[in-house]
Amino acid sequence: MSRKAHRNGIKKPRTHRYPSMRGVDPKFLRNQRYAKHGSEKAVREARAAAQSA
């Protein structure tokens, strides 16, 4: 690397909070969708139980 490149610092690319799932195995994505739905359902039920108690 040249001195010019170091003047502003050589930075790593910004990482995003939710990386793209493009190019990921479709079977895995489908299962992940069902798993997320189940997790959300469990959280909703737990919150409802906490509200009533």
PyMOL Python script that loads the backbone (N, CA, C, O; Angstrom):
from pymol import cmd

cmd.read_pdbstr("""\
ATOM      1  N   MET A   1       0.843  -1.196   0.000  1.00  0.00           N
ATOM      2  CA  MET A   1       0.000   0.000   0.000  1.00  0.00           C
ATOM      3  C   MET A   1       0.882   1.251   0.000  1.00  0.00           C
ATOM      4  O   MET A   1       1.979   1.268   0.557  1.00  0.00           O
ATOM      5  N   SER A   2       0.377   2.258  -0.624  1.00  0.00           N
ATOM      6  CA  SER A   2       1.146   3.486  -0.740  1.00  0.00           C
ATOM      7  C   SER A   2       0.869   4.408   0.443  1.00  0.00           C
ATOM      8  O   SER A   2      -0.061   4.196   1.220  1.00  0.00           O
ATOM      9  N   ARG A   3       1.694   5.421   0.552  1.00  0.00           N
ATOM     10  CA  ARG A   3       1.527   6.412   1.608  1.00  0.00           C
ATOM     11  C   ARG A   3       0.205   7.150   1.422  1.00  0.00           C
ATOM     12  O   ARG A   3      -0.463   7.492   2.397  1.00  0.00           O
ATOM     13  N   LYS A   4      -0.175   7.399   0.147  1.00  0.00           N
ATOM     14  CA  LYS A   4      -1.433   8.105  -0.135  1.00  0.00           C
ATOM     15  C   LYS A   4      -2.629   7.338   0.435  1.00  0.00           C
ATOM     16  O   LYS A   4      -3.562   7.935   0.971  1.00  0.00           O
ATOM     17  N   ALA A   5      -2.590   6.022   0.312  1.00  0.00           N
ATOM     18  CA  ALA A   5      -3.703   5.211   0.817  1.00  0.00           C
ATOM     19  C   ALA A   5      -3.828   5.331   2.331  1.00  0.00           C
ATOM     20  O   ALA A   5      -4.932   5.264   2.871  1.00  0.00           O
ATOM     21  N   HIS A   6      -2.701   5.507   3.015  1.00  0.00           N
ATOM     22  CA  HIS A   6      -2.714   5.569   4.476  1.00  0.00           C
ATOM     23  C   HIS A   6      -3.079   6.952   5.009  1.00  0.00           C
ATOM     24  O   HIS A   6      -3.343   7.100   6.202  1.00  0.00           O
ATOM     25  N   ARG A   7      -3.099   7.958   4.149  1.00  0.00           N
ATOM     26  CA  ARG A   7      -3.395   9.313   4.637  1.00  0.00           C
ATOM     27  C   ARG A   7      -4.782   9.390   5.279  1.00  0.00           C
ATOM     28  O   ARG A   7      -4.953  10.011   6.327  1.00  0.00           O
ATOM     29  N   ASN A   8      -5.759   8.762   4.651  1.00  0.00           N
ATOM     30  CA  ASN A   8      -7.114   8.741   5.214  1.00  0.00           C
ATOM     31  C   ASN A   8      -7.398   7.438   5.955  1.00  0.00           C
ATOM     32  O   ASN A   8      -8.527   7.207   6.386  1.00  0.00           O
ATOM     33  N   GLY A   9      -6.415   6.612   6.102  1.00  0.00           N
ATOM     34  CA  GLY A   9      -6.591   5.343   6.789  1.00  0.00           C
ATOM     35  C   GLY A   9      -7.203   4.305   5.872  1.00  0.00           C
ATOM     36  O   GLY A   9      -8.093   4.617   5.081  1.00  0.00           O
ATOM     37  N   ILE A  10      -6.733   3.076   5.972  1.00  0.00           N
ATOM     38  CA  ILE A  10      -7.301   1.989   5.185  1.00  0.00           C
ATOM     39  C   ILE A  10      -8.386   1.368   6.049  1.00  0.00           C
ATOM     40  O   ILE A  10      -8.097   0.733   7.063  1.00  0.00           O
ATOM     41  N   LYS A  11      -9.637   1.556   5.642  1.00  0.00           N
ATOM     42  CA  LYS A  11     -10.772   1.130   6.461  1.00  0.00           C
ATOM     43  C   LYS A  11     -11.327  -0.199   5.966  1.00  0.00           C
ATOM     44  O   LYS A  11     -11.258  -0.520   4.780  1.00  0.00           O
ATOM     45  N   LYS A  12     -11.879  -0.964   6.907  1.00  0.00           N
ATOM     46  CA  LYS A  12     -12.568  -2.202   6.549  1.00  0.00           C
ATOM     47  C   LYS A  12     -13.934  -1.832   5.993  1.00  0.00           C
ATOM     48  O   LYS A  12     -14.478  -0.789   6.355  1.00  0.00           O
ATOM     49  N   PRO A  13     -14.507  -2.665   5.118  1.00  0.00           N
ATOM     50  CA  PRO A  13     -15.848  -2.366   4.616  1.00  0.00           C
ATOM     51  C   PRO A  13     -16.865  -2.413   5.759  1.00  0.00           C
ATOM     52  O   PRO A  13     -16.746  -3.218   6.683  1.00  0.00           O
ATOM     53  N   ARG A  14     -17.855  -1.542   5.675  1.00  0.00           N
ATOM     54  CA  ARG A  14     -18.888  -1.487   6.708  1.00  0.00           C
ATOM     55  C   ARG A  14     -19.680  -2.790   6.703  1.00  0.00           C
ATOM     56  O   ARG A  14     -20.045  -3.300   5.644  1.00  0.00           O
ATOM     57  N   THR A  15     -19.943  -3.323   7.894  1.00  0.00           N
ATOM     58  CA  THR A  15     -20.773  -4.527   7.979  1.00  0.00           C
ATOM     59  C   THR A  15     -22.180  -4.095   8.355  1.00  0.00           C
ATOM     60  O   THR A  15     -22.363  -3.237   9.218  1.00  0.00           O
ATOM     61  N   HIS A  16     -23.172  -4.688   7.709  1.00  0.00           N
ATOM     62  CA  HIS A  16     -24.557  -4.331   7.965  1.00  0.00           C
ATOM     63  C   HIS A  16     -25.130  -5.234   9.047  1.00  0.00           C
ATOM     64  O   HIS A  16     -24.644  -6.343   9.271  1.00  0.00           O
ATOM     65  N   ARG A  17     -26.170  -4.744   9.713  1.00  0.00           N
ATOM     66  CA  ARG A  17     -26.767  -5.498  10.811  1.00  0.00           C
ATOM     67  C   ARG A  17     -27.372  -6.813  10.326  1.00  0.00           C
ATOM     68  O   ARG A  17     -27.178  -7.857  10.948  1.00  0.00           O
ATOM     69  N   TYR A  18     -28.102  -6.759   9.218  1.00  0.00           N
ATOM     70  CA  TYR A  18     -28.718  -7.959   8.667  1.00  0.00           C
ATOM     71  C   TYR A  18     -28.116  -8.232   7.298  1.00  0.00           C
ATOM     72  O   TYR A  18     -28.577  -7.663   6.308  1.00  0.00           O
ATOM     73  N   PRO A  19     -27.110  -9.076   7.211  1.00  0.00           N
ATOM     74  CA  PRO A  19     -26.510  -9.355   5.908  1.00  0.00           C
ATOM     75  C   PRO A  19     -27.509 -10.031   4.975  1.00  0.00           C
ATOM     76  O   PRO A  19     -28.410 -10.736   5.428  1.00  0.00           O
ATOM     77  N   SER A  20     -27.350  -9.817   3.698  1.00  0.00           N
ATOM     78  CA  SER A  20     -28.262 -10.364   2.689  1.00  0.00           C
ATOM     79  C   SER A  20     -28.230 -11.885   2.717  1.00  0.00           C
ATOM     80  O   SER A  20     -27.172 -12.495   2.872  1.00  0.00           O
ATOM     81  N   MET A  21     -29.403 -12.486   2.564  1.00  0.00           N
ATOM     82  CA  MET A  21     -29.492 -13.943   2.517  1.00  0.00           C
ATOM     83  C   MET A  21     -29.507 -14.431   1.070  1.00  0.00           C
ATOM     84  O   MET A  21     -29.806 -15.597   0.809  1.00  0.00           O
ATOM     85  N   ARG A  22     -29.191 -13.556   0.148  1.00  0.00           N
ATOM     86  CA  ARG A  22     -29.155 -13.919  -1.265  1.00  0.00           C
ATOM     87  C   ARG A  22     -28.039 -14.939  -1.493  1.00  0.00           C
ATOM     88  O   ARG A  22     -26.922 -14.775  -1.003  1.00  0.00           O
ATOM     89  N   GLY A  23     -28.353 -15.969  -2.228  1.00  0.00           N
ATOM     90  CA  GLY A  23     -27.357 -16.992  -2.523  1.00  0.00           C
ATOM     91  C   GLY A  23     -27.264 -18.076  -1.471  1.00  0.00           C
ATOM     92  O   GLY A  23     -26.429 -18.975  -1.575  1.00  0.00           O
ATOM     93  N   VAL A  24     -28.132 -17.999  -0.436  1.00  0.00           N
ATOM     94  CA  VAL A  24     -28.113 -19.012   0.617  1.00  0.00           C
ATOM     95  C   VAL A  24     -29.043 -20.156   0.208  1.00  0.00           C
ATOM     96  O   VAL A  24     -30.020 -19.953  -0.514  1.00  0.00           O
ATOM     97  N   ASP A  25     -28.722 -21.349   0.679  1.00  0.00           N
ATOM     98  CA  ASP A  25     -29.479 -22.563   0.364  1.00  0.00           C
ATOM     99  C   ASP A  25     -30.977 -22.370   0.616  1.00  0.00           C
ATOM    100  O   ASP A  25     -31.363 -22.035   1.736  1.00  0.00           O
ATOM    101  N   PRO A  26     -31.836 -22.574  -0.402  1.00  0.00           N
ATOM    102  CA  PRO A  26     -33.275 -22.332  -0.231  1.00  0.00           C
ATOM    103  C   PRO A  26     -33.932 -23.208   0.844  1.00  0.00           C
ATOM    104  O   PRO A  26     -34.866 -22.776   1.519  1.00  0.00           O
ATOM    105  N   LYS A  27     -33.436 -24.435   0.994  1.00  0.00           N
ATOM    106  CA  LYS A  27     -33.996 -25.327   2.021  1.00  0.00           C
ATOM    107  C   LYS A  27     -33.725 -24.752   3.413  1.00  0.00           C
ATOM    108  O   LYS A  27     -34.593 -24.781   4.285  1.00  0.00           O
ATOM    109  N   PHE A  28     -32.532 -24.238   3.606  1.00  0.00           N
ATOM    110  CA  PHE A  28     -32.170 -23.621   4.881  1.00  0.00           C
ATOM    111  C   PHE A  28     -33.031 -22.391   5.149  1.00  0.00           C
ATOM    112  O   PHE A  28     -33.516 -22.200   6.264  1.00  0.00           O
ATOM    113  N   LEU A  29     -33.222 -21.552   4.121  1.00  0.00           N
ATOM    114  CA  LEU A  29     -34.020 -20.330   4.280  1.00  0.00           C
ATOM    115  C   LEU A  29     -35.458 -20.665   4.663  1.00  0.00           C
ATOM    116  O   LEU A  29     -36.051 -20.011   5.521  1.00  0.00           O
ATOM    117  N   ARG A  30     -36.010 -21.687   4.019  1.00  0.00           N
ATOM    118  CA  ARG A  30     -37.393 -22.085   4.297  1.00  0.00           C
ATOM    119  C   ARG A  30     -37.514 -22.543   5.749  1.00  0.00           C
ATOM    120  O   ARG A  30     -38.448 -22.154   6.451  1.00  0.00           O
ATOM    121  N   ASN A  31     -36.581 -23.362   6.193  1.00  0.00           N
ATOM    122  CA  ASN A  31     -36.609 -23.848   7.572  1.00  0.00           C
ATOM    123  C   ASN A  31     -36.415 -22.696   8.553  1.00  0.00           C
ATOM    124  O   ASN A  31     -37.051 -22.658   9.606  1.00  0.00           O
ATOM    125  N   GLN A  32     -35.544 -21.765   8.207  1.00  0.00           N
ATOM    126  CA  GLN A  32     -35.297 -20.612   9.082  1.00  0.00           C
ATOM    127  C   GLN A  32     -36.564 -19.783   9.262  1.00  0.00           C
ATOM    128  O   GLN A  32     -36.834 -19.260  10.344  1.00  0.00           O
ATOM    129  N   ARG A  33     -37.336 -19.672   8.182  1.00  0.00           N
ATOM    130  CA  ARG A  33     -38.588 -18.913   8.241  1.00  0.00           C
ATOM    131  C   ARG A  33     -39.554 -19.560   9.236  1.00  0.00           C
ATOM    132  O   ARG A  33     -40.172 -18.867  10.045  1.00  0.00           O
ATOM    133  N   TYR A  34     -39.682 -20.880   9.175  1.00  0.00           N
ATOM    134  CA  TYR A  34     -40.573 -21.583  10.105  1.00  0.00           C
ATOM    135  C   TYR A  34     -40.050 -21.468  11.543  1.00  0.00           C
ATOM    136  O   TYR A  34     -40.835 -21.315  12.478  1.00  0.00           O
ATOM    137  N   ALA A  35     -38.753 -21.542  11.714  1.00  0.00           N
ATOM    138  CA  ALA A  35     -38.155 -21.452  13.045  1.00  0.00           C
ATOM    139  C   ALA A  35     -38.408 -20.079  13.653  1.00  0.00           C
ATOM    140  O   ALA A  35     -38.726 -19.971  14.838  1.00  0.00           O
ATOM    141  N   LYS A  36     -38.267 -19.030  12.847  1.00  0.00           N
ATOM    142  CA  LYS A  36     -38.527 -17.666  13.329  1.00  0.00           C
ATOM    143  C   LYS A  36     -39.974 -17.520  13.761  1.00  0.00           C
ATOM    144  O   LYS A  36     -40.271 -16.909  14.788  1.00  0.00           O
ATOM    145  N   HIS A  37     -40.876 -18.089  12.963  1.00  0.00           N
ATOM    146  CA  HIS A  37     -42.308 -17.999  13.279  1.00  0.00           C
ATOM    147  C   HIS A  37     -42.588 -18.678  14.616  1.00  0.00           C
ATOM    148  O   HIS A  37     -43.342 -18.152  15.435  1.00  0.00           O
ATOM    149  N   GLY A  38     -41.983 -19.847  14.841  1.00  0.00           N
ATOM    150  CA  GLY A  38     -42.175 -20.570  16.093  1.00  0.00           C
ATOM    151  C   GLY A  38     -41.629 -19.795  17.278  1.00  0.00           C
ATOM    152  O   GLY A  38     -42.236 -19.787  18.349  1.00  0.00           O
ATOM    153  N   SER A  39     -40.481 -19.141  17.095  1.00  0.00           N
ATOM    154  CA  SER A  39     -39.869 -18.358  18.168  1.00  0.00           C
ATOM    155  C   SER A  39     -40.755 -17.175  18.529  1.00  0.00           C
ATOM    156  O   SER A  39     -40.959 -16.877  19.706  1.00  0.00           O
ATOM    157  N   GLU A  40     -41.279 -16.504  17.510  1.00  0.00           N
ATOM    158  CA  GLU A  40     -42.153 -15.348  17.748  1.00  0.00           C
ATOM    159  C   GLU A  40     -43.412 -15.781  18.489  1.00  0.00           C
ATOM    160  O   GLU A  40     -43.890 -15.083  19.384  1.00  0.00           O
ATOM    161  N   LYS A  41     -43.944 -16.940  18.107  1.00  0.00           N
ATOM    162  CA  LYS A  41     -45.151 -17.463  18.749  1.00  0.00           C
ATOM    163  C   LYS A  41     -44.875 -17.733  20.232  1.00  0.00           C
ATOM    164  O   LYS A  41     -45.699 -17.401  21.084  1.00  0.00           O
ATOM    165  N   ALA A  42     -43.729 -18.328  20.541  1.00  0.00           N
ATOM    166  CA  ALA A  42     -43.361 -18.637  21.924  1.00  0.00           C
ATOM    167  C   ALA A  42     -43.208 -17.355  22.740  1.00  0.00           C
ATOM    168  O   ALA A  42     -43.620 -17.298  23.899  1.00  0.00           O
ATOM    169  N   VAL A  43     -42.615 -16.333  22.133  1.00  0.00           N
ATOM    170  CA  VAL A  43     -42.426 -15.050  22.823  1.00  0.00           C
ATOM    171  C   VAL A  43     -43.782 -14.420  23.122  1.00  0.00           C
ATOM    172  O   VAL A  43     -44.014 -13.909  24.218  1.00  0.00           O
ATOM    173  N   ARG A  44     -44.685 -14.465  22.121  1.00  0.00           N
ATOM    174  CA  ARG A  44     -46.034 -13.908  22.318  1.00  0.00           C
ATOM    175  C   ARG A  44     -46.753 -14.615  23.464  1.00  0.00           C
ATOM    176  O   ARG A  44     -47.373 -13.967  24.308  1.00  0.00           O
ATOM    177  N   GLU A  45     -46.669 -15.937  23.491  1.00  0.00           N
ATOM    178  CA  GLU A  45     -47.334 -16.706  24.546  1.00  0.00           C
ATOM    179  C   GLU A  45     -46.727 -16.399  25.917  1.00  0.00           C
ATOM    180  O   GLU A  45     -47.452 -16.303  26.907  1.00  0.00           O
ATOM    181  N   ALA A  46     -45.409 -16.247  25.976  1.00  0.00           N
ATOM    182  CA  ALA A  46     -44.739 -15.943  27.243  1.00  0.00           C
ATOM    183  C   ALA A  46     -45.153 -14.564  27.749  1.00  0.00           C
ATOM    184  O   ALA A  46     -45.375 -14.374  28.945  1.00  0.00           O
ATOM    185  N   ARG A  47     -45.255 -13.604  26.830  1.00  0.00           N
ATOM    186  CA  ARG A  47     -45.679 -12.252  27.218  1.00  0.00           C
ATOM    187  C   ARG A  47     -47.118 -12.261  27.717  1.00  0.00           C
ATOM    188  O   ARG A  47     -47.448 -11.589  28.695  1.00  0.00           O
ATOM    189  N   ALA A  48     -47.975 -13.027  27.040  1.00  0.00           N
ATOM    190  CA  ALA A  48     -49.378 -13.125  27.446  1.00  0.00           C
ATOM    191  C   ALA A  48     -49.481 -13.740  28.844  1.00  0.00           C
ATOM    192  O   ALA A  48     -50.287 -13.298  29.662  1.00  0.00           O
ATOM    193  N   ALA A  49     -48.670 -14.750  29.111  1.00  0.00           N
ATOM    194  CA  ALA A  49     -48.672 -15.398  30.421  1.00  0.00           C
ATOM    195  C   ALA A  49     -48.180 -14.432  31.500  1.00  0.00           C
ATOM    196  O   ALA A  49     -48.696 -14.425  32.617  1.00  0.00           O
ATOM    197  N   ALA A  50     -47.180 -13.621  31.159  1.00  0.00           N
ATOM    198  CA  ALA A  50     -46.641 -12.648  32.113  1.00  0.00           C
ATOM    199  C   ALA A  50     -47.666 -11.548  32.400  1.00  0.00           C
ATOM    200  O   ALA A  50     -47.760 -11.054  33.523  1.00  0.00           O
ATOM    201  N   GLN A  51     -48.433 -11.171  31.374  1.00  0.00           N
ATOM    202  CA  GLN A  51     -49.457 -10.126  31.535  1.00  0.00           C
ATOM    203  C   GLN A  51     -50.565 -10.601  32.479  1.00  0.00           C
ATOM    204  O   GLN A  51     -51.014  -9.853  33.347  1.00  0.00           O
ATOM    205  N   SER A  52     -51.000 -11.850  32.300  1.00  0.00           N
ATOM    206  CA  SER A  52     -52.121 -12.365  33.091  1.00  0.00           C
ATOM    207  C   SER A  52     -51.705 -12.679  34.531  1.00  0.00           C
ATOM    208  O   SER A  52     -52.538 -12.648  35.436  1.00  0.00           O
ATOM    209  N   ALA A  53     -50.434 -12.978  34.743  1.00  0.00           N
ATOM    210  CA  ALA A  53     -49.959 -13.334  36.093  1.00  0.00           C
ATOM    211  C   ALA A  53     -49.684 -12.113  36.946  1.00  0.00           C
ATOM    212  O   ALA A  53     -49.281 -12.245  38.102  1.00  0.00           O
TER     213      ALA A  53
END
""", "prot")
cmd.dss("prot")
cmd.show_as("cartoon", "prot")
cmd.util.cbc("prot")
cmd.orient("prot")
